[in-house]
Structure formats: structure tokens, C-alpha cells
Amino acid sequence: MQTVCLVCNYSDESVCTSIGVLFCLNPFLRVLFSTELWQLNRTWVFVGHGTAPLQPQTMLLDEGHGRIYVGAKNTLFSLSLDQVNTHHREIQWASTESQIEECLMKGREKSECANYIKVLQQYNQTHLQVCGTGAFNPICVLVRVGHTGVFVCVHTLGGELYIGLYTDYWENDGAFCRLNNQTYTRTERDDRQQLNEPTFVGSAVIPDNDDRDDDKVYFFFTERETDAEGGNKAVYTRVGRVCANDQGGQRMLVNRWSSFLKTRLICSVAGPNGIDTHFDELEDVFVLKNKDGKNPEIFGLFSTTSVVFKGYAVCVYHMDEIRAAFNGPFAYRERPEHHWTAYEDRVPYPRPGSCASKVNGGGFSSSKEFPDEVLRFVRSHPVMYRPVLPQHRRPVLLQTEPGRRKLTQIAVDRVQAQDGHYHVLYIGTDDSVVLKVITIYNKDTDTMEEVLLEELQVFKVAAPIREIIISPKRQQLYVGSEVGVAQVRLHQCDLYGSECADCCLARDPYCAWDGLTCTRYYPAGVYTKSRRFRRQDVRHGNAVQLCNGLQIDGDRLEQSTLAEERLVYGVESNSTLLECVPRSLQAKVLWFLQKAGEKHEVNDERVLLTSHGLLFLRVRSSDAGMYVCQTVEHGYVHTLLRISLHVLRGERVESAIHRANDGEGEKAVVPCLSSTGPPPVSSISPRALGPASVQGPHSRLWYKEFLQLIGYGDAQRVEEYCERVWCSDKKRKKTKRKYAPPSGEKRGKGRREENSHRVPRHTVDT
């Protein structure tokens, strides 16, 4: 559950440059990092050429040729899957002058009259099917591709294409069409029952069985729906379906779908008053296919249409639920202002919406042979009565915080972990960020847990993410926005740290602890040298149970690694901060005070627990002692720091400073100490005794007054200590030569004596 807050660098300095730390404020993140993606060798960005934005419209992955194709404005690009910003090829395909002139005469802007490549499909192993808007005169072609990345436009399309589009300049006639060189099949024109102001989002060919004649084409869209009172029009998300071999009717529904049906996709949250909150606007859809292709999982990214409540949700649908809705009762209402009811009269044979196939009896070789009664019924009853409900009857992910970023795209990777399979969701936003999320369903409590693993900002310019494609083979993510196309590695496990607990608490299904560090997890059967040491628990993040080296500490389990030690000085009646910031934003911080062999949790009204540490508003001499900073996360306790607090009496500090200002004392002999005077009383710490805080014209031994307060009596040790804290590397070398041990003294003995001295060798807070 650890996260990386990162940004990318561009090779084109004129477009954008490397940026620094990205501070993420999402409370669901676990860990923030300030390293940039490009420094981690985790991303590459293709921005095209020139100063104009790339404006990708669609992308297509071609694993066989090792290429990714990008349809943009007037251009088709071929990029390398290994590194998108190298060895690219392109085809210029702009609208003709006559097309542009006609487009302008119809009242369109010049920018709208460009040729935006909207459709990329794999036609076969050697050719792509490519369609562009052609200045509102759509045209499709075939493009030949090769292993070298070279590709050329060969001829006008002669294949078959299913597409949802508006057929007129004014976008009044929305239709779902099939285009080829022989027939043109579409939904009925001006039939509000079939389509009413549709917005097409996605489509997929999904077989029901092994009979190819029974294959269905499913398409996902939103449309307007008149409510029961016949007034305001609500937005509904629909899934529509036609038979892939549908040829229309012979005497009626000529060149029209004879199998068109649709039903509603529900994505909602139950309210306490029994009224559901619906997410009705479909932003994007992702079809996660399985091996046989018959039962993919459908992931829908939804938003709300309310002007009062704004939010986003992800719902998952199973194909058996979708098929059950289309096999259920048809919907019926006498007039648009009436409620929908289930149609209970006789349904003709063959069942309206079915395909001409052997599975359905084999009595019809084509839809042109269907009886007119069947065609009349399907034209007047295109809506199914039962909606499709999501898995678990609820969203798997919710974002309802006001003012949050907008979610635009979704792609999903199925990942095998040690405790099962997980869906890793990659969700694009409107500000160039991709969220990497997993969702975990708890069957016992019927609850859903969202774990935000990473937050990746892949473009410097804040632009909406328009395309996300996953390559499981290469473990890469390809992201498109108007800025360009970015390639990002799906995971970088070593960022979670080398400790077993950090890796397990990250709950990233791609990663596991291998006995030495956090590395890529490989399922059983994949040979790895350290497989027997693997530790991973995505479902629970139970580091206590999985990680070795644990010991009993009171009533908790605590990692047995040595915690860092620090020495901090506070001045009586002044404020003092004991700094301790955990790596994990989801860890709970606990503070304990150790005195006289006992350990008590800090609980005092004068002490505030802040995000930066323990703040004493007015420190007292009785507050001195050893403070222990611990974190608790998923039952795992880790001691981060042990801070020894020394409290200096205020009057003695002030007296020492006054005597220093009056000119008392002798010449200072501490190495690297400049001669300018003592520090102010309000900021006493070992580093404050150094040269930056010293003022005055004469060298004085004012620092020895503080040594008496602190209790150091060995001036030689103090000089070594100050040298280590204050000196630059150059001065430190000179000091080491000046204070080198006598020729007869052993260096090892000196080190042992230093370790046994009261002055610690670790970091001293300022």
C-alpha cells in the first residue's frame, strides 16, 4: 500500500522540463516519495515534434510487432513498445482542401475540419483498420504494418467495422452502425426508443458459445430518458446488443438492425433512507477478457449527473448478469410519461433479439428470413425490463470528496499474488495523474476496501488522461493525453524499501519480500533463486505474522532492529519539538517516556502530537528522559526513534550568555569555531553552539558555560564532537591530522573509548 508521488521528465525542453518534488495530499496514500519517474528509469514520453500538442485520439497495442499505434490529428504514429520516444514512424493523413472547404461552408470551425483519427483496429496480422473524421466526412483505410515499424496506407477499407457515431454535421442523428463495402446496417433513424441523444463510450465482440454465428456485439453508451412524469430528461447508462451476423430484414427493417436490444447498467450506493445514490454518467469502460473470451469482466467508470453532489464510482459487471437481463422479460409502457412494466403477453418465435444460428434451432440461415412479427416486436420493444446490477451490488471504488480531481479513464490488470488474484485498477484523471488502486472484498463483513498503491503524475502539464493501455507481457503502462504518450513501468518494488515489514505493508500484488529486499513477485512455477523466502500478504498486510525477527515488547510485537538514537536539548519554559515523521501516512504514531526502568505513553495537556512529532509547549526539567517514537500499522509495531531529551535550566543558560557578552572567558580552542559570540537563549541545541550563531568581536570560551550545564567535563572529547558536527570536509581532514592520536595509541582502542563516552555518534537534532 506504499505509494510513489512522482513526475516525469521530457526530452523536449521546449515543451516542458523536469520538475521537482510532487507533494501528494491524498490521505489514502501510504508513502510519499520525492524522486522523479525519469530518475528512476521508469518512464519515457513521446511528445511528437514541433510546438503543437500531439492530441492523441486513440491508441492500439500490437504486441506481435512490438509497436503501439497512435491516432492523432492528421497523423498516424507507430511507436516502439520498448521505448516510445525512440524509432517512431508516422503517416500524414490530413483532410483534403475540398473537404475542409465544404466543412467550413457548413458552419464548422477550421480546427474541427481536420482529420482526427478516431478508430484503430487490428484487421489481420499484417494490416490495421484506420478511420478518421475527414472533416465530417468519415473515411476508413487499411494500413500495412511490419516488424521494422514501417507502415503505409494501402487502400480504402473493404472490411467490416462496428461503430457508434453521429452521421450529420449538427449531431442530431446518433447511430450504431456496421460499415463494409457491401452493406450499411444501422439503428433506426429518428427512433427515440432505440437511441435518444446517445454518447458512445465503448464496444466489444463477446461470444456466447462456440457457435460463431451466435456472436454478439455489445456497446456501452449513455442516453437521455424521459422520466415517469414526462418532464425532465435523466441520463442513463446503457448496454446495447446486436448479433454480429445481423443482416436486417427482407421487407421491413431493411439495412436496419433486426436484433437491437438494450438495458440499463446500474451503479449506485444504497442510502440510509432507502433512496439510492446513482452514478449515471459513464465516463469509460474496460473489458477485462479471460482465456476463453466468453466471460470477461466489465469495469465501468461512472460519475454523477447531479449539480449538488459530485462523485465517481467504479462498478464491475459479470457477463452472466448481462446475458440474464437480455434473456429476461421485455419492458413495456403505453406512453412516454407512463412507468415501465414487464411485458407479459406472448413473445413471438424466434425470440426477438436472437441470432440466426444453430444454437437457436438452425431454422433460419439469415435474419432476412425472420418473420415480420418478430421484426415488428423487436422494433417496438428494444428495452429490457431488468437492469444489470454490479458485482456485490455496489461499487468497488468510490470517490466522493468535493473539489477532488475528475476521473477520466480506466484500465485493469489481473495480477496473481500469493493469496489469490487481484484486479489492479489504473485510473486516469484530468490533471495528468494515474491512480494505481486495488480493491479487496471482505465476504465475512460484506465490505469493500480500497487501497491506493501509487499516484503517478506522468505529464508535467495538467491535461486530462484520454487513453490507458496495459501491456502485461512487457509490464508497461501506455498513457495518452493531448501532451503526448507516456510509457510507465507497472511497478518498482524496490521503492517500498528493503525491510520485510515495509514490503508486506505495501500490499502491492506485484511485489514481495525475497529475504533481502522488496522485488517482483512471481507465481509458483516461475523459477527464482529466493522463492522460498517470499513474504506477501495483499489481503491483510499482516507483517506481524509474515516477517521474521520479531520479539515480544509488552503486549505488542515489535521488530527487533535497532532504532535510531538522537540527543535533543530544550530550555526550561521554552517550546521544544521532538521530531519523528513516519514513512507511512497510514501508520499511527505512539510516544512513550522511559524513566527508572518503566515505560509510559505520553499524555499531557502541555504536549501536542503533531504530524512532525511531539511538541512541548512549555518544557519542564521533569520532562527530561528517553522518549520512544513508535508506529503501529495493521498490528505491526516499529520503533523509529529513541530521543534523549536534556532540559537546561533557563536562568543558568541566560547567565552564561550574559557573562559571554560581558567579555569574560578565554580564547576558544574548539576547532572550526569562529569567534563571533554566543547564540540567543531561545534556540539552544548542540548545532546552535556552532559558528552560524556566534556573534561578537572577540574569541571567548562562552561555550564552556554550556558544557557545564550539559555535564561534559572532557574538553578533548568536546572538541572532537564539535569538529564532527560543525566542520566542513576540508577542515575536518586538517583537524584529524591536528588531533591525531599518539604513535603508540591503537586506533581501535580510541574508537571503543569514543563509543563508551556520553556523547553519541549519531544525528543530533537542531
C-alpha positions in Angstrom: 0.0 0.0 0.0 3.0 2.2 -0.3 2.8 4.9 -2.9 5.0 6.9 -5.1 4.3 10.5 -5.8 6.3 11.1 -8.9 6.6 13.2 -12.1 8.3 12.6 -15.4 10.9 14.4 -17.5 10.6 15.2 -21.1 13.3 15.1 -23.7 12.0 18.1 -25.5 13.0 21.1 -23.3 10.8 23.4 -25.4 7.7 21.5 -24.3 8.4 21.1 -20.7 11.2 20.4 -18.3 12.0 18.3 -15.3 10.1 19.3 -12.2 10.9 18.7 -8.6 9.0 17.2 -5.7 5.4 16.5 -6.1 3.6 16.7 -2.7 0.5 14.4 -2.7 -2.2 15.2 -0.1 -4.3 12.1 -0.6 -5.0 10.5 2.9 -5.3 7.0 1.4 -1.7 7.0 0.2 0.7 5.2 2.4 4.1 6.6 1.5 5.3 9.7 -0.4 8.5 9.9 -2.4 10.1 12.9 -3.9 12.1 11.1 -6.7 11.0 11.7 -10.2 10.0 8.9 -12.6 12.6 9.7 -15.1 15.4 9.5 -12.5 14.1 6.0 -11.6 14.3 5.0 -15.3 10.6 4.2 -15.1 9.1 6.4 -17.8 9.6 7.6 -21.3 7.4 10.3 -23.1 6.7 10.9 -26.8 5.6 14.4 -27.5 5.7 14.4 -31.3 7.6 17.1 -33.0 7.2 20.9 -33.2 5.4 23.0 -30.7 1.8 21.9 -31.5 0.3 19.4 -29.0 0.2 15.8 -30.1 -3.6 15.4 -29.4 -3.8 11.6 -29.4 -7.4 10.4 -30.2 -7.0 6.6 -29.9 -4.2 4.1 -29.3 -3.8 0.4 -30.2 -1.3 -2.1 -28.8 0.4 -4.5 -31.2 2.4 -7.0 -29.1 3.3 -9.1 -32.2 5.1 -6.3 -33.9 6.3 -4.6 -30.7 4.5 -1.4 -31.6 1.9 0.9 -30.3 -0.2 2.9 -32.8 -1.4 6.3 -32.0 -4.2 8.0 -34.0 -3.9 11.8 -33.7 -4.8 15.0 -35.5 -4.0 14.5 -39.2 -1.3 11.9 -38.3 -1.0 8.2 -37.5 2.1 7.3 -35.4 3.8 4.0 -34.9 5.9 3.9 -31.6 8.2 1.3 -30.1 6.8 -0.6 -27.2 10.3 -0.8 -25.7 10.8 2.9 -25.6 8.1 5.1 -27.0 10.3 8.1 -27.7 12.7 6.3 -30.0 12.4 5.0 -33.6 8.9 6.3 -34.3 7.3 6.2 -37.7 4.3 8.3 -39.0 1.8 8.7 -41.8 0.4 12.2 -42.6 -3.3 11.9 -43.3 -4.9 15.3 -43.4 -8.3 16.4 -44.7 -8.3 17.4 -48.4 -8.8 21.1 -49.3 -12.2 20.3 -50.8 -13.2 18.5 -47.6 -12.1 21.5 -45.5 -13.9 24.0 -47.7 -17.1 22.0 -47.5 -16.8 21.7 -43.8 -16.3 25.4 -43.3 -19.3 26.2 -45.5 -21.4 24.0 -43.2 -20.5 26.4 -40.3 -17.8 24.4 -38.6 -14.6 25.9 -37.2 -11.3 25.2 -39.0 -9.9 23.1 -36.2 -13.0 20.8 -36.4 -12.3 20.3 -40.1 -9.1 18.4 -39.5 -8.9 14.6 -39.9 -8.9 13.2 -36.4 -8.1 9.5 -36.4 -10.7 8.0 -34.1 -10.7 4.3 -34.9 -7.7 1.8 -34.8 -8.4 -1.9 -35.1 -6.4 -4.9 -35.9 -7.7 -6.1 -39.3 -5.4 -9.1 -39.5 -1.7 -9.9 -38.7 -0.4 -7.6 -41.4 -3.0 -4.7 -41.6 -4.7 -2.2 -39.5 -8.1 -0.8 -39.9 -7.9 3.0 -39.5 -10.8 5.5 -39.6 -10.6 9.3 -39.5 -13.3 12.0 -39.2 -12.2 13.5 -42.6 -13.8 17.0 -41.9 -17.1 15.4 -41.0 -16.8 13.0 -44.0 -15.6 9.8 -42.3 -13.3 7.6 -44.2 -11.6 4.3 -43.4 -8.5 2.7 -44.9 -6.2 -0.3 -44.4 -2.7 0.2 -43.3 0.1 -2.3 -43.8 2.4 -2.8 -40.8 5.7 -4.7 -40.3 8.3 -5.7 -37.7 10.5 -2.8 -38.7 7.9 -0.3 -37.7 7.4 0.9 -41.3 3.8 1.2 -42.2 2.0 2.5 -45.3 -1.6 3.3 -46.2 -2.6 0.8 -49.0 -6.2 1.2 -50.0 -9.7 2.0 -49.0 -11.3 -0.3 -46.4 -13.1 -3.3 -47.6 -13.6 -5.0 -44.2 -16.3 -4.7 -41.5 -16.5 -2.1 -38.8 -18.9 -1.6 -35.9 -19.0 2.0 -34.7 -21.2 4.4 -32.8 -21.3 7.9 -34.3 -23.3 10.9 -35.3 -24.0 10.9 -39.0 -24.7 14.6 -39.5 -22.9 17.9 -39.0 -25.2 19.0 -36.3 -25.0 15.8 -34.3 -28.7 15.2 -34.3 -28.6 11.7 -35.7 -26.8 9.3 -33.4 -26.5 5.7 -34.7 -24.8 2.5 -34.1 -23.6 1.2 -37.4 -21.8 -1.6 -39.3 -19.8 -0.4 -42.3 -18.3 -2.5 -45.1 -18.1 -2.5 -48.8 -21.4 -4.3 -49.4 -23.9 -3.3 -46.7 -24.6 -0.4 -44.3 -26.5 -1.5 -41.3 -27.6 1.0 -38.6 -30.2 1.7 -35.9 -33.4 3.3 -36.9 -33.2 7.0 -37.8 -35.2 9.4 -35.5 -36.4 6.5 -33.3 -36.1 7.8 -29.7 -36.9 4.4 -28.3 -33.7 3.0 -29.7 -31.3 5.9 -29.2 -32.0 9.3 -27.6 -29.1 11.7 -27.7 -26.5 8.9 -27.2 -22.9 9.3 -26.1 -20.9 6.2 -27.2 -18.2 5.1 -24.8 -17.0 1.6 -25.9 -17.8 -1.7 -27.6 -16.7 -5.3 -27.8 -17.4 -8.5 -29.6 -18.2 -11.2 -26.9 -19.2 -14.7 -27.9 -21.9 -16.6 -26.0 -20.7 -20.0 -27.0 -18.6 -21.9 -29.6 -21.0 -21.1 -32.4 -19.5 -18.1 -34.2 -22.9 -17.4 -35.8 -24.2 -16.6 -32.3 -21.6 -14.0 -31.5 -22.9 -10.7 -30.1 -21.6 -7.1 -30.3 -22.0 -5.2 -27.1 -21.8 -1.5 -27.0 -21.8 0.8 -24.0 -23.3 4.3 -24.0 -25.3 6.9 -22.2 -28.6 8.5 -23.4 -31.4 10.7 -22.3 -34.5 9.1 -20.8 -37.9 10.8 -20.2 -39.0 10.3 -16.6 -42.3 8.9 -15.5 -43.9 12.3 -15.5 -42.8 13.1 -19.0 -40.8 16.1 -17.8 -37.1 16.3 -17.1 -34.8 14.0 -19.0 -32.5 11.9 -16.9 -29.2 10.4 -18.1 -29.0 6.6 -18.1 -26.1 4.3 -18.8 -27.0 1.5 -21.2 -25.5 -1.7 -22.6 -26.8 -2.5 -26.1 -26.5 -5.7 -28.1 -26.8 -6.8 -31.7 -25.9 -10.0 -33.5 -22.7 -9.9 -35.4 -24.3 -11.6 -38.4 -27.4 -9.5 -38.4 -28.3 -8.6 -42.0 -31.6 -6.8 -41.2 -35.0 -7.7 -42.6 -36.1 -8.6 -46.1 -39.3 -6.4 -46.3 -39.0 -4.3 -43.1 -36.0 -3.1 -41.2 -34.1 -3.2 -44.4 -30.5 -2.2 -43.6 -31.6 -1.8 -40.0 -30.7 -4.0 -37.0 -33.2 -6.8 -36.5 -31.6 -7.8 -33.2 -31.1 -4.5 -31.4 -31.8 -4.6 -27.7 -30.6 -2.5 -24.7 -30.9 -2.4 -20.9 -29.7 -0.2 -18.1 -26.4 -0.6 -16.2 -26.9 0.3 -12.5 -24.1 1.7 -10.4 -25.4 3.0 -7.2 -24.9 3.2 -3.4 -27.8 2.4 -1.0 -28.7 5.3 1.2 -29.9 5.2 4.8 -33.4 6.4 3.8 -33.8 3.7 1.2 -33.1 6.0 -1.7 -30.0 5.0 -3.7 -27.4 7.4 -4.9 -26.9 6.7 -8.6 -23.8 7.2 -10.7 -25.4 7.5 -14.2 -22.8 9.1 -16.4 -20.5 6.5 -18.0 -17.0 8.0 -18.4 -15.1 5.0 -19.6 -15.5 1.2 -19.8 -12.8 -1.6 -19.8 -13.4 -5.2 -20.9 -11.1 -7.5 -19.0 -11.0 -10.7 -21.1 -10.3 -14.2 -19.9 -8.8 -17.1 -21.7 -11.9 -18.4 -23.5 -13.2 -14.9 -24.2 -16.8 -15.7 -23.3 -17.0 -14.3 -19.8 -15.0 -11.1 -19.5 -15.5 -8.8 -16.6 -16.8 -5.3 -17.5 -15.4 -2.4 -15.5 -17.3 0.9 -15.7 -16.1 4.3 -14.6 -19.1 6.4 -13.6 -19.8 9.9 -12.5 -22.9 11.6 -11.1 -25.1 14.0 -13.1 -26.3 15.9 -10.0 -25.4 19.6 -9.7 -25.4 19.2 -5.9 -23.5 16.0 -5.4 -20.3 15.2 -7.3 -18.5 11.9 -7.2 -17.1 8.9 -9.1 -17.5 5.2 -8.8 -16.2 2.0 -10.4 -18.6 -0.9 -10.8 -17.8 -4.4 -12.1 -20.3 -6.5 -14.1 -20.2 -10.2 -15.0 -21.4 -11.4 -18.4 -23.8 -13.9 -16.9 -25.7 -11.0 -15.3 -25.8 -9.1 -18.6 -27.0 -12.2 -20.5 -29.6 -12.9 -17.9 -31.0 -9.4 -18.4 -31.2 -9.8 -22.2 -32.8 -13.2 -21.7 -35.4 -11.8 -19.2 -38.7 -10.0 -19.8 -39.0 -7.2 -22.2 -40.1 -3.7 -21.0 -43.3 -2.1 -22.0 -45.1 1.2 -21.5 -48.1 2.7 -23.3 -46.8 6.2 -23.4 -43.5 8.0 -22.7 -45.0 9.5 -19.5 -46.0 6.1 -18.1 -44.0 3.8 -16.0 -42.1 0.8 -17.5 -43.6 -2.6 -16.7 -42.7 -6.1 -17.6 -44.2 -7.3 -20.9 -46.4 -10.3 -20.0 -48.1 -11.2 -23.3 -47.0 -13.7 -25.9 -43.5 -13.3 -27.3 -43.1 -14.4 -31.0 -40.7 -17.1 -32.2 -37.7 -17.0 -32.7 -37.2 -14.9 -29.7 -36.7 -11.2 -30.7 -33.0 -10.2 -30.5 -31.7 -13.7 -31.1 -29.3 -14.6 -33.9 -29.7 -16.8 -36.9 -27.6 -19.7 -35.6 -27.5 -23.4 -35.0 -27.7 -22.8 -31.2 -31.1 -21.2 -31.7 -32.5 -24.1 -33.7 -30.9 -23.6 -37.0 -34.3 -22.9 -38.6 -33.1 -19.6 -40.1 -29.9 -19.1 -42.1 -30.2 -15.3 -42.0 -32.1 -12.5 -40.2 -33.7 -11.8 -43.6 -35.7 -15.0 -43.1 -37.2 -13.9 -39.7 -41.0 -13.5 -39.7 -42.3 -9.9 -39.9 -44.0 -10.5 -36.5 -40.5 -10.9 -34.9 -39.2 -7.7 -36.6 -42.2 -5.6 -35.6 -41.8 -6.8 -32.0 -38.1 -6.0 -31.7 -38.6 -2.6 -33.2 -41.4 -1.6 -30.7 -39.7 -3.4 -27.7 -36.0 -2.6 -27.8 -35.7 -2.1 -24.0 -35.3 -5.0 -21.5 -37.2 -4.7 -18.2 -34.4 -6.0 -15.8 -31.3 -3.8 -15.4 -27.9 -5.2 -14.9 -26.6 -4.9 -11.3 -22.9 -4.8 -10.4 -20.9 -7.4 -8.6 -21.6 -7.3 -4.8 -24.5 -4.9 -5.7 -22.2 -1.9 -5.0 -19.2 -0.1 -6.5 -15.8 -1.5 -5.8 -14.4 2.1 -5.6 -15.9 5.4 -4.6 -14.6 9.0 -4.7 -17.0 11.5 -3.3 -14.8 14.2 -1.8 -15.9 17.7 -3.1 -13.4 19.5 -5.1 -11.4 16.4 -6.0 -9.9 15.8 -9.4 -12.0 14.4 -12.2 -11.6 10.8 -13.2 -11.5 10.2 -17.0 -10.2 6.7 -18.0 -9.8 3.2 -16.6 -7.7 0.1 -17.4 -7.4 -3.0 -15.4 -4.7 -5.7 -14.9 -5.4 -9.1 -13.4 -2.4 -10.0 -11.2 -1.8 -13.3 -9.4 -0.5 -12.9 -5.9 0.4 -15.4 -3.2 -3.1 -15.2 -1.6 -5.1 -15.1 -4.8 -5.8 -12.9 -7.9 -6.3 -9.2 -7.7 -7.6 -6.5 -10.0 -5.2 -3.6 -10.2 -7.1 -0.5 -11.5 -5.2 2.2 -13.3 -7.5 5.3 -13.3 -6.6 8.4 -15.3 -7.5 11.9 -14.1 -7.9 15.4 -15.6 -4.6 16.6 -14.2 -2.2 14.1 -15.8 -2.2 11.7 -12.8 -2.8 7.9 -13.0 -4.0 6.3 -9.8 -3.0 2.7 -9.1 -5.6 1.1 -6.9 -6.6 -2.4 -5.7 -10.0 -3.3 -4.2 -10.5 -6.1 -1.7 -13.9 -7.6 -0.9 -14.4 -9.0 2.6 -17.1 -11.7 2.3 -17.5 -12.0 6.1 -18.3 -8.4 6.7 -19.7 -7.7 3.2 -17.4 -4.6 2.9 -15.1 -3.3 0.3 -11.6 -1.9 1.0 -9.8 0.4 -1.4 -6.1 0.5 -1.3 -4.4 3.3 -3.3 -0.9 1.9 -4.1 0.6 4.7 -6.1 -0.2 8.1 -7.5 1.8 8.6 -10.7 1.9 12.0 -12.4 3.1 11.1 -15.9 2.9 14.6 -17.5 4.1 17.9 -16.2 1.3 19.8 -17.9 -2.1 19.3 -16.2 -4.1 17.6 -19.0 -6.9 15.0 -19.0 -5.8 11.4 -19.5 -7.6 10.2 -22.6 -6.1 6.7 -23.2 -4.7 4.0 -20.9 -3.4 0.7 -22.3 -1.7 -2.1 -20.3 0.9 -4.5 -21.7 1.0 -7.4 -19.3 3.7 -9.0 -21.5 6.1 -6.1 -21.0 4.7 -5.0 -17.6 4.3 -1.5 -19.0 1.5 1.2 -19.0 0.9 3.4 -22.0 -0.9 6.7 -21.3 -2.2 9.2 -23.8 -3.2 12.9 -23.3 -3.1 15.9 -25.5 0.5 16.5 -24.3 1.8 13.2 -25.7 2.1 9.5 -25.0 3.9 8.2 -21.8 5.3 4.8 -21.1 5.4 3.8 -17.4 6.5 0.6 -15.7 3.7 -1.0 -13.8 5.7 -1.4 -10.6 9.0 -0.6 -9.0 9.1 -2.7 -5.9 12.4 -1.5 -4.5 10.9 1.8 -3.7 9.0 0.2 -0.9 12.3 -0.4 1.0 14.4 -3.4 1.9 12.6 -4.4 5.1 10.2 -7.3 5.1 7.6 -5.2 7.0 7.6 -2.3 4.6 7.2 -4.6 1.6 4.3 -6.6 3.2 2.5 -3.5 4.4 2.7 -2.0 0.9 0.1 -4.7 -0.2 1.2 -4.4 -3.8 0.3 -7.7 -5.6 3.3 -7.2 -8.0 5.8 -7.2 -5.1 7.0 -9.5 -2.4 9.9 -9.6 0.1 12.5 -12.2 -1.1 14.6 -12.3 2.1 16.8 -9.4 1.1 14.6 -6.7 -0.4 11.3 -6.0 -2.0 11.2 -7.4 -5.5 8.8 -8.5 -8.2 6.5 -11.4 -7.2 6.4 -14.4 -9.5 3.7 -17.1 -9.2 4.5 -20.7 -8.4 6.2 -22.5 -11.2 8.3 -19.5 -12.1 11.9 -20.2 -11.0 13.5 -17.6 -8.8 16.5 -18.2 -6.5 14.9 -16.7 -3.5 11.3 -18.0 -3.9 11.3 -19.9 -0.6 11.9 -16.6 1.3 9.0 -14.8 -0.3 6.7 -12.8 2.0 3.5 -11.3 0.7 0.0 -10.6 2.2 -2.1 -8.4 -0.1 -5.4 -9.1 1.6 -4.4 -8.2 5.2 -0.9 -6.7 5.0 0.0 -8.8 8.1 3.6 -8.0 8.6 3.5 -9.3 12.2 2.8 -12.8 11.1 4.9 -12.9 7.9 8.1 -11.1 8.9 10.9 -12.7 10.8 13.0 -11.1 13.6 10.1 -10.2 15.9 10.2 -10.1 19.6 7.7 -9.6 22.5 7.6 -6.0 23.7 5.0 -5.7 26.4 1.7 -6.7 24.8 2.8 -6.0 21.3 5.1 -7.5 18.7 8.0 -5.2 17.8 10.6 -5.5 15.1 14.0 -6.4 16.7 16.0 -4.0 14.5 17.9 -1.2 16.3 16.2 2.2 16.3 18.0 5.4 15.5 19.0 7.4 18.6 19.1 11.2 18.9 20.1 13.7 21.5 17.9 16.9 21.9 18.3 19.8 24.3 15.5 22.0 25.5 15.5 25.2 27.6 13.2 25.3 30.6 9.9 27.1 30.0 10.5 27.2 26.2 8.8 25.1 23.5 10.6 22.0 22.2 9.9 19.7 19.3 10.9 16.1 19.3 10.7 15.4 15.5 9.5 12.0 14.3 7.9 11.6 10.9 6.9 8.0 9.8 7.3 6.9 6.1 3.7 5.6 6.1 0.9 8.1 6.1 -1.4 5.4 7.4 0.6 4.4 10.4 -0.5 5.5 13.9 2.3 7.3 15.9 2.7 6.5 19.6 5.1 8.2 22.0 6.4 6.6 25.2 8.6 8.0 28.0 11.1 5.7 29.6 12.2 6.5 33.2 13.5 4.4 36.0 13.0 1.3 34.0 9.3 2.0 33.3 7.7 2.9 30.1 4.5 5.1 29.9 2.6 6.6 27.0 3.0 10.3 26.8 -0.3 12.0 27.8 0.0 15.7 28.9 -2.0 18.8 28.1 1.3 20.7 27.6 2.3 18.2 24.9 0.8 18.2 21.4 1.1 15.2 19.0 1.7 16.8 15.6 2.4 15.4 12.1 6.0 16.4 12.6 6.5 15.0 16.1 5.9 15.7 19.8 5.7 19.4 20.7 6.2 20.6 24.2 4.5 24.0 24.6 6.5 24.7 27.9 9.1 22.2 28.7 10.0 21.4 32.3 13.0 19.9 33.9 10.9 16.9 34.9 10.3 16.3 31.2 13.8 15.1 30.7 14.2 11.5 29.8 14.2 8.9 27.0 11.3 9.3 24.5 10.4 6.5 22.2 8.6 7.1 18.9 6.7 4.0 17.6 4.4 3.4 14.7 1.5 0.9 14.6 0.1 -0.3 11.2 -2.0 -3.4 10.7 -0.9 -4.5 14.2 2.8 -4.2 13.4 4.8 -2.0 15.8 8.0 -0.4 14.7 10.3 1.7 16.8 11.5 4.6 14.7 13.5 6.8 17.2 14.8 6.9 20.7 15.3 10.6 21.7 17.1 11.6 24.8 15.8 14.9 26.0 18.0 17.1 28.2 16.3 20.1 29.7 18.6 23.1 30.5 17.7 25.5 33.3 16.7 28.8 31.8 18.5 31.1 34.4 21.8 29.3 34.1 21.7 29.5 30.3 20.8 33.2 30.4 23.6 33.8 33.0 26.2 32.0 30.8 25.2 34.2 27.8 25.4 37.4 29.8 28.9 36.5 31.1 29.9 35.8 27.5 28.6 39.2 26.3 30.4 40.9 29.2 33.8 39.7 27.8 34.5 37.0 30.4 36.3 33.8 29.4 39.4 32.9 27.4 40.2 32.2 23.8 38.2 29.4 22.2 40.1 26.3 21.2 37.3 24.3 19.6 38.3 23.5 16.0 36.2 25.2 13.3 34.6 27.5 15.8 34.5 31.1 14.6 34.9 33.9 17.1 31.7 36.0 16.9 29.8 35.4 20.2 27.1 33.2 21.8 23.7 32.2 20.5 20.3 33.6 21.7 18.7 31.8 24.6 15.5 30.8 22.7 17.2 28.3 20.4 19.6 26.2 22.4 20.9 22.9 20.7 24.3 21.5 20.0 24.3 22.8 16.5 23.2 26.3 17.8 26.6 26.5 19.6 28.3 26.5 16.2 29.7 29.3 14.1 26.5 30.4 12.4 25.0 31.5 15.7 28.1 33.1 17.3 28.3 36.9 17.5 30.8 39.5 18.9 34.3 40.8 18.1 36.4 38.5 20.4 37.0 34.8 20.7 35.6 33.5 24.0 35.1 30.3 25.9 31.4 31.0 26.4 30.6 27.5 25.1 32.2 26.0 28.2 29.4 27.5 30.3 27.0 25.3 28.3 29.3 22.3 28.7 29.0 22.7 32.5 25.2 22.8 32.1 25.2 19.7 29.9 27.7 17.9 32.0 30.7 17.4 29.7 34.0 17.6 31.5 36.4 16.3 28.9 37.4 19.3 26.7 39.2 17.0 24.2 36.1 14.9 23.7 34.0 18.1 23.2 36.5 19.3 20.6 36.2 16.0 18.7 32.4 16.2 19.0 32.2 19.8 17.7 34.5 19.0 14.9 32.3 16.2 13.8 29.1 18.4 13.9 30.4 21.7 12.5 33.4 21.2 10.3 33.4 21.0 6.5 35.1 18.0 5.0 38.2 20.0 4.2 38.5 21.4 7.7 37.7 18.0 9.2 40.7 16.5 7.5 43.0 19.2 8.9 41.5 18.7 12.4 42.0 14.9 12.2 45.7 15.5 11.5 46.0 18.1 14.3 44.3 15.9 16.9 45.7 12.5 15.7 46.4 10.0 18.5 49.9 9.5 19.7 52.0 7.0 17.8 51.7 4.4 20.5 47.9 4.5 20.8 45.8 1.9 19.0 43.1 3.3 16.8 40.7 0.5 17.7 41.0 1.4 21.4 40.3 5.0 20.6 37.1 4.0 18.8 36.0 1.8 21.7 36.5 4.7 24.2 34.6 7.0 21.9 31.6 4.6 21.8 31.6 4.4 25.5 31.6 8.1 26.0 28.4 10.0 26.9 28.4 12.0 23.6 26.5 9.9 20.9 27.9 9.4 17.4 24.5 9.6 15.7 22.5 12.5 14.5 21.9 15.5 16.8 18.7 17.5 16.2 18.7 21.2 15.8 
